[in-house]
Amino acid sequence: MEEIKQPPSNGGRKTVVLRIAAIFIIAGASWGGWWWTTGRFYEFTDDAYVAGNLVSITPQASGTVTAILADNTDFVKEGDTLIRMDTADTKIALEKAESELAVAVSQAGNALEAVKTRLARLAMREADLEKAKSDFERRKQLFSEHAITQEVFDHSRIAYENAQIAIDAARHELAEARIAAAGTRAEDNPHVALAKAKVREAYVALRRMNLAAPVSGYVARRAVQLGERAIPGKPLMAVMPLEGLSVEANFKENQLKYMRAGQPVEIISDIYGKGIPFHGTVVGIGAGTGSIFSILPAQNATGNWIKVVQRVPVKISIPPDELKKNPLVVGLSLGVTVDIHQSGGSPLKPGGGTHTLSTAVYDADEAGADELISGIIAKNLKTVLAAGH
């Protein structure tokens, strides 16, 4: 009699399925526990880049480039000369302005000397008037007593009247001289002031034939060539200061709910790897999404609208000591993780800006101009005074 075979038991298969399900349940529970206790307090993005200032080197006066003293990747210090331009035209302009100032000072000095001469002449005319008046009064008395003739009396009267006319003329000449002098000092003369401004302008234009680095940093984007005619406003090269770098991280809008200024950030750069993390701080959240600031912003008023999650730039600072120890360059991609445990306050940065980028390099363009002008004025006034004596 043939033996009837029993179907295989499903117990083993059920055990495997249950074990797999248990693994998934435990893994899910573990991940859920981790997310609830830790993961939900961190926001991550790899859409982040190193940002920094790009300082353009542009001429402020026209000129032919005669020397290029720095090239891409060179490190330059604030005030170092980067480009030199031909100075022939600016030197001629400065010499012409100096000559015009010398002439204006001489004319102003002569005008002041003329005022002194007119004052002395007026004093003489006043003395003559007093004498003529005294003679006239005395002879008038004598004429009334018939002690002198009519001719003598008329002579004293005419002399008195001529003295009055002479003093009026002297006063008029003094007023004209004072108008020509336009002040009590040669420096106050408007013609001298105009000539001084021309000298200062020509002096600054000569100094600007040397283009200096406004900040310390690395040269980039050099576009100038030897012999090129540089024109104002055209960038010739750029300098990137690497000390004040920051991070621009683009987070999705649904990641910003609890993000606040001041929160700690861990930054990972591919150039150093996870072994050298940077520790930054959220400075502020951008006031607009990336699409708003694009060249062609999205127009959703047509009705063909699809919701797209927008990204918002978040600025993150990096401690200077970490940058000094492990330098970064502008444009590197980064991985950014923000710790959002402390989520109180406003998402936007309160108050005004705290970072200021400035340079004193251009202040040196006028250095020496005042000394040059003072020397020209003193020299020509001395000549005028010597000629007057």
C-alpha positions as CSV (number, residue, x, y, z in Angstrom):
1,M,0.0,0.0,0.0
2,E,1.5,3.4,-1.2
3,E,2.4,5.9,1.6
4,I,0.6,9.2,1.4
5,K,3.1,12.2,1.7
6,Q,2.2,15.1,4.0
7,P,2.7,18.7,2.8
8,P,5.8,20.4,4.3
9,S,5.1,22.4,7.4
10,N,5.0,26.3,7.1
11,G,6.4,26.7,10.6
12,G,10.0,27.4,9.4
13,R,8.9,30.0,6.9
14,K,6.7,31.8,9.4
15,T,9.6,31.9,11.8
16,V,11.8,33.6,9.2
17,V,9.1,36.1,8.3
18,L,8.6,36.9,11.9
19,R,12.2,37.4,12.5
20,I,12.6,39.7,9.6
21,A,9.5,41.6,10.7
22,A,11.0,41.9,14.2
23,I,14.2,43.2,12.8
24,F,12.3,45.9,10.8
25,I,10.2,46.8,13.8
26,I,13.2,47.0,16.1
27,A,15.1,49.1,13.5
28,G,12.1,51.3,12.9
29,A,11.7,51.8,16.7
30,S,15.4,52.5,17.1
31,W,15.3,55.0,14.3
32,G,12.1,56.6,15.7
33,G,13.6,56.8,19.1
34,W,16.8,58.3,17.8
35,W,14.9,60.8,15.7
36,W,12.6,61.7,18.6
37,T,15.5,62.2,21.1
38,T,18.3,63.4,18.7
39,G,17.6,63.5,15.0
40,R,14.7,66.0,15.0
41,F,17.0,68.6,16.6
42,Y,19.4,68.7,13.6
43,E,18.9,70.1,10.1
44,F,21.4,69.0,7.4
45,T,22.1,70.3,3.9
46,D,24.9,69.7,1.4
47,D,23.8,72.6,-0.7
48,A,26.3,74.9,1.0
49,Y,29.3,76.8,-0.1
50,V,32.2,78.9,1.2
51,A,31.4,82.6,0.7
52,G,33.7,85.6,0.8
53,N,34.3,89.1,-0.4
54,L,35.6,89.7,-3.9
55,V,37.3,93.1,-4.0
56,S,37.6,94.4,-7.6
57,I,40.7,96.4,-8.6
58,T,39.5,99.1,-10.9
59,P,41.4,102.2,-12.1
60,Q,40.0,105.6,-11.1
61,A,41.8,107.4,-13.9
62,S,42.8,106.4,-17.5
63,G,46.3,105.3,-18.3
64,T,48.4,102.8,-20.1
65,V,49.5,99.8,-18.0
66,T,53.3,99.7,-17.7
67,A,53.8,97.1,-15.0
68,I,51.8,94.2,-13.5
69,L,53.2,93.3,-10.1
70,A,50.9,90.5,-9.0
71,D,49.3,87.5,-10.6
72,N,46.6,84.9,-9.8
73,T,47.2,83.0,-6.6
74,D,49.7,85.6,-5.3
75,F,49.2,86.8,-1.7
76,V,49.3,90.6,-1.3
77,K,49.1,92.8,1.7
78,E,46.9,95.9,2.1
79,G,48.7,98.8,0.4
80,D,50.9,96.7,-1.9
81,T,51.2,98.1,-5.5
82,L,49.5,95.8,-7.9
83,I,49.5,97.7,-11.2
84,R,51.5,100.7,-12.5
85,M,50.3,103.0,-15.3
86,D,52.1,105.6,-17.4
87,T,52.5,108.9,-15.6
88,A,53.6,111.3,-18.4
89,D,50.2,112.9,-18.9
90,T,49.5,113.2,-15.2
91,K,52.9,114.8,-14.4
92,I,52.3,117.4,-17.1
93,A,48.9,118.1,-15.7
94,L,50.3,118.5,-12.2
95,E,53.1,120.9,-13.4
96,K,50.5,123.0,-15.2
97,A,48.3,123.1,-12.1
98,E,51.3,124.1,-9.9
99,S,52.1,127.0,-12.3
100,E,48.5,128.2,-12.2
101,L,48.6,128.1,-8.5
102,A,51.8,130.1,-8.4
103,V,50.3,132.8,-10.7
104,A,47.2,133.0,-8.6
105,V,49.2,133.3,-5.4
106,S,51.3,136.1,-6.9
107,Q,48.3,137.9,-8.1
108,A,46.6,137.5,-4.7
109,G,49.8,138.7,-2.9
110,N,50.0,141.7,-5.2
111,A,46.4,142.5,-4.4
112,L,47.1,142.3,-0.7
113,E,50.1,144.6,-1.2
114,A,47.9,147.0,-3.1
115,V,45.5,147.1,-0.2
116,K,48.3,148.1,2.1
117,T,49.4,150.8,-0.4
118,R,45.8,152.2,-0.7
119,L,45.5,152.2,3.1
120,A,48.7,154.3,3.4
121,R,47.5,156.6,0.6
122,L,44.2,157.1,2.4
123,A,46.0,157.9,5.6
124,M,47.9,160.6,3.7
125,R,44.8,162.0,2.1
126,E,43.1,162.2,5.5
127,A,46.1,164.1,6.9
128,D,45.9,166.5,3.8
129,L,42.2,166.9,4.4
130,E,42.7,167.9,8.1
131,K,45.4,170.4,7.1
132,A,43.3,171.9,4.3
133,K,40.3,172.1,6.6
134,S,42.3,173.8,9.3
135,D,43.7,176.3,6.8
136,F,40.3,177.0,5.3
137,E,38.7,177.6,8.8
138,R,41.5,179.9,9.8
139,R,41.5,181.9,6.6
140,K,37.7,182.0,6.6
141,Q,38.0,183.8,10.0
142,L,40.6,186.2,8.7
143,F,38.6,186.9,5.6
144,S,35.6,187.8,7.7
145,E,37.9,190.3,9.5
146,H,39.1,191.6,6.2
147,A,42.7,190.6,7.1
148,I,43.3,188.6,3.8
149,T,42.2,189.1,0.3
150,Q,39.5,187.3,-1.6
151,E,42.1,185.5,-3.7
152,V,43.8,184.0,-0.7
153,F,40.5,182.9,0.8
154,D,39.4,181.3,-2.5
155,H,42.7,179.5,-2.8
156,S,42.2,177.9,0.7
157,R,38.6,176.9,-0.1
158,I,39.6,175.2,-3.4
159,A,42.4,173.4,-1.6
160,Y,39.9,172.1,1.0
161,E,37.5,171.0,-1.7
162,N,40.3,169.2,-3.6
163,A,41.3,167.4,-0.4
164,Q,37.8,166.2,0.0
165,I,37.7,164.9,-3.6
166,A,41.1,163.2,-3.1
167,I,40.0,161.4,0.0
168,D,36.9,160.1,-1.7
169,A,39.0,158.8,-4.6
170,A,41.4,157.2,-2.1
171,R,38.5,155.4,-0.4
172,H,37.2,154.2,-3.7
173,E,40.6,152.9,-4.7
174,L,40.9,151.1,-1.3
175,A,37.5,149.5,-1.8
176,E,38.5,148.2,-5.3
177,A,41.8,146.9,-3.9
178,R,39.9,145.0,-1.1
179,I,37.5,143.5,-3.7
180,A,40.5,142.3,-5.7
181,A,42.2,140.9,-2.7
182,A,39.0,139.1,-1.6
183,G,40.2,138.6,2.0
184,T,43.0,139.3,4.3
185,R,45.1,136.2,3.3
186,A,46.2,135.0,-0.1
187,E,44.8,131.5,0.7
188,D,41.3,133.1,1.0
189,N,41.4,134.4,-2.5
190,P,38.8,132.5,-4.7
191,H,41.3,132.3,-7.6
192,V,43.9,130.7,-5.3
193,A,41.3,128.3,-3.9
194,L,40.4,127.2,-7.4
195,A,44.0,126.7,-8.3
196,K,44.6,124.8,-5.1
197,A,41.7,122.4,-6.0
198,K,43.3,121.9,-9.5
199,V,46.7,121.0,-7.9
200,R,45.0,118.6,-5.5
201,E,43.1,117.0,-8.4
202,A,46.2,116.6,-10.5
203,Y,48.2,115.3,-7.6
204,V,45.6,112.6,-6.7
205,A,45.4,111.6,-10.4
206,L,49.2,111.1,-10.5
207,R,49.1,109.0,-7.3
208,R,46.3,106.9,-8.8
209,M,48.5,105.7,-11.6
210,N,49.7,103.1,-9.0
211,L,46.8,100.8,-8.1
212,A,47.2,99.4,-4.6
213,A,45.6,96.4,-2.9
214,P,42.7,97.7,-0.7
215,V,42.8,94.6,1.5
216,S,45.2,91.7,2.2
217,G,44.3,88.5,0.3
218,Y,44.9,86.4,-2.8
219,V,44.9,87.8,-6.3
220,A,42.2,86.3,-8.6
221,R,40.6,86.9,-12.0
222,R,43.5,88.9,-13.4
223,A,42.3,90.3,-16.8
224,V,44.7,93.1,-17.4
225,Q,47.6,92.8,-19.9
226,L,50.8,94.9,-20.3
227,G,50.3,97.9,-22.5
228,E,46.5,97.8,-22.2
229,R,44.7,101.1,-21.9
230,A,42.9,101.0,-18.6
231,I,39.7,103.0,-18.2
232,P,37.9,104.0,-15.0
233,G,35.4,101.4,-13.8
234,K,36.8,98.4,-15.8
235,P,38.0,95.6,-13.4
236,L,41.6,94.6,-14.0
237,M,41.9,91.9,-11.3
238,A,40.4,91.0,-7.9
239,V,41.7,90.4,-4.4
240,M,40.0,87.8,-2.1
241,P,40.6,88.2,1.6
242,L,40.4,84.7,3.2
243,E,40.2,85.8,6.8
244,G,36.6,86.8,6.9
245,L,35.0,83.9,5.1
246,S,31.6,82.6,5.9
247,V,29.2,79.9,4.7
248,E,26.1,80.3,2.6
249,A,23.9,77.2,3.2
250,N,20.7,76.8,1.3
251,F,18.0,75.1,3.4
252,K,14.6,74.0,2.3
253,E,11.9,76.2,3.6
254,N,10.4,73.4,5.7
255,Q,13.8,73.1,7.5
256,L,13.7,76.7,8.8
257,K,10.8,76.3,11.3
258,Y,13.1,76.1,14.4
259,M,16.3,77.6,12.9
260,R,17.5,80.8,14.7
261,A,20.5,83.1,14.7
262,G,23.1,82.0,17.2
263,Q,22.6,78.2,16.9
264,P,25.8,76.1,16.7
265,V,26.7,74.5,13.3
266,E,29.0,71.7,12.3
267,I,30.6,72.1,8.9
268,I,32.3,69.4,6.9
269,S,34.5,70.2,3.9
270,D,35.5,67.6,1.3
271,I,39.0,69.2,1.2
272,Y,39.6,68.1,4.8
273,G,37.0,65.4,5.3
274,K,35.0,64.5,8.4
275,G,38.1,64.2,10.5
276,I,38.5,68.0,10.6
277,P,35.1,69.6,11.2
278,F,34.6,73.4,11.5
279,H,32.3,74.7,14.2
280,G,30.3,77.7,13.1
281,T,27.3,79.8,14.2
282,V,24.2,80.8,12.4
283,V,24.4,84.5,11.7
284,G,21.1,85.0,10.1
285,I,18.5,83.7,7.6
286,G,18.2,85.4,4.2
287,A,15.3,87.8,3.6
288,G,14.4,86.1,0.4
289,T,14.6,82.8,-1.4
290,G,17.1,82.1,-4.2
291,S,14.4,82.2,-6.9
292,I,13.4,85.8,-5.9
293,F,17.0,87.0,-6.5
294,S,17.5,85.2,-9.7
295,I,17.8,87.0,-13.0
296,L,14.5,85.7,-14.2
297,P,12.2,85.3,-11.1
298,A,9.4,82.7,-11.3
299,Q,6.0,84.1,-12.4
300,N,3.2,82.0,-11.0
301,A,0.3,84.3,-11.9
302,T,-0.5,82.4,-15.1
303,G,-2.4,79.5,-13.4
304,N,0.1,76.9,-14.5
305,W,1.4,76.7,-11.0
306,I,3.2,73.8,-9.3
307,K,4.4,74.1,-5.8
308,V,8.1,73.7,-5.5
309,V,9.9,73.7,-2.2
310,Q,12.0,76.8,-2.1
311,R,15.5,77.1,-0.6
312,V,16.5,80.0,1.6
313,P,20.2,81.1,2.1
314,V,21.4,80.9,5.7
315,K,24.6,82.8,6.6
316,I,27.0,80.9,8.9
317,S,30.2,82.3,10.5
318,I,33.4,80.3,10.9
319,P,35.8,81.1,13.8
320,P,38.9,82.9,12.6
321,D,41.2,80.6,14.5
322,E,39.8,77.5,12.7
323,L,40.2,79.2,9.4
324,K,43.8,80.2,10.2
325,K,44.6,76.6,11.1
326,N,42.8,75.0,8.2
327,P,42.3,77.6,5.4
328,L,39.3,77.4,3.0
329,V,38.9,79.0,-0.4
330,V,35.8,80.6,-1.8
331,G,33.4,78.4,-3.6
332,L,34.1,75.1,-1.9
333,S,31.1,72.9,-1.3
334,L,30.3,71.9,2.3
335,G,28.1,69.7,4.4
336,V,26.3,71.7,7.1
337,T,24.4,70.5,10.2
338,V,22.6,73.0,12.4
339,D,21.8,72.2,16.0
340,I,18.3,73.6,16.6
341,H,17.9,72.6,20.2
342,Q,17.7,76.3,21.2
343,S,14.9,77.6,19.0
344,G,13.6,80.6,20.8
345,G,13.4,84.1,19.4
346,S,12.9,85.4,15.8
347,P,14.2,83.5,12.8
348,L,15.5,86.7,11.3
349,K,18.6,88.4,12.7
350,P,17.6,91.3,15.0
351,G,19.2,94.7,14.8
352,G,21.5,96.2,12.2
353,G,24.6,94.8,10.6
354,T,27.7,94.2,12.7
355,H,30.3,93.5,10.0
356,T,32.1,96.3,8.3
357,L,34.6,96.0,5.5
358,S,36.8,99.1,5.0
359,T,40.1,100.3,3.8
360,A,42.3,103.3,4.3
361,V,44.5,102.7,1.2
362,Y,42.7,105.4,-0.9
363,D,43.2,108.0,1.9
364,A,46.9,108.0,1.0
365,D,46.1,109.4,-2.5
366,E,45.9,112.9,-1.0
367,A,48.8,112.5,1.4
368,G,51.4,115.1,0.5
369,A,49.0,117.3,-1.5
370,D,48.5,119.8,1.3
371,E,52.3,120.0,1.9
372,L,52.9,120.6,-1.8
373,I,50.3,123.4,-2.0
374,S,51.5,125.1,1.2
375,G,55.1,125.1,-0.2
376,I,54.0,126.8,-3.5
377,I,52.0,129.4,-1.6
378,A,54.8,130.2,0.8
379,K,57.4,130.4,-1.9
380,N,55.4,132.8,-4.1
381,L,54.2,135.0,-1.2
382,K,57.8,135.4,-0.1
383,T,58.7,136.5,-3.7
384,V,55.9,139.1,-3.7
385,L,56.9,140.5,-0.3
386,A,60.5,140.7,-1.4
387,A,59.5,142.6,-4.5
388,G,57.3,145.0,-2.5
389,H,60.2,146.0,-0.3
